[in-house]
Amino acid sequence: MPLLINREVVADNWTLINEESLDQTGDIIVPLALYLENQEALTSREGQVAVKVNGDDDIDFLVENLDKFPLVAIDFPAFRDGRGFSIARLLVRAEYKGEIRATGDIGQDRFAYLERCGFTAIEIADDVFKPEMLKSFDEMSNYYQSAADKVRAVYHQ
């Protein structure tokens, strides 16, 4: 899957794992529930460990332990589910400094909004990605509200 960071396609060094592949080497992304079940084993392994959350997860543990995770992947299971935007804003407000990655049902019409909410990376399905999608970051030049990107709203300019 193509990974966009700073509006460019980059190599992805992380591997999303499930319960059957907990012994995977390298840097891994683990669903939050699986991380909580296997926390001791995962924190003692070699390589970095990141978590993947979605709108159904209770993220209190995550917010209290942000310094443990270099990356938080936020899943958008369906286009109509916008809870991932709120999760990203919560992470930004908690002063999380790691990578905030959007995964799942991501369309190019959401790129600018993802960036404005604090996402630093966007993972796009292979069958959806087209290089011209990168232009969609600049389709909007004025905004009516402030956001994590510190761009002033049009009525404050």
C-alpha positions, 0 to 999 in steps of 0.5 A: 500500500502506498504511504504518504508522508509530507505529501510524498510517497515513501517506503513503509518500514512498518508491518501490521500484524495479528495474533498469529504473527506476534513473533514477527521481527522488525517494526510492527503495528498491533491492534490496541486490544492485541497490544493490551493482551500481550503488553509484556511480550511486545514491550520486551521484543526487539524493534519498535511497537506501534498501535492501531486504533479505531473509533470503537476502541477506548483510547484512555490507555493510549493517551496516558502512554503516548510516549511508548508509541512512535506511531499511532495508526487510526483506522477508518473502517468506512467512509461514513465513519469520521471518528478517526478525525476526532482521535487524531485531534485528541492525540494532537491536543495531548501533545503527541509527537509521533507519527499519526497514520490514517488507514482504511477507507481513505479517499482523496477528498479527505487528504486536506482534512486529515492533514488539518486534523494532525495526521502526518501519514496516510496509507492508501490501498493499492487499487485506489492510489493514483499519483494525481491524488497528491494534488488534492492536498491543495484543492482548498486554499481558505478554511472557515475554522482553525485546526491542528495545522495552525492555518488561520481561518479566513475570517481572521486573516 
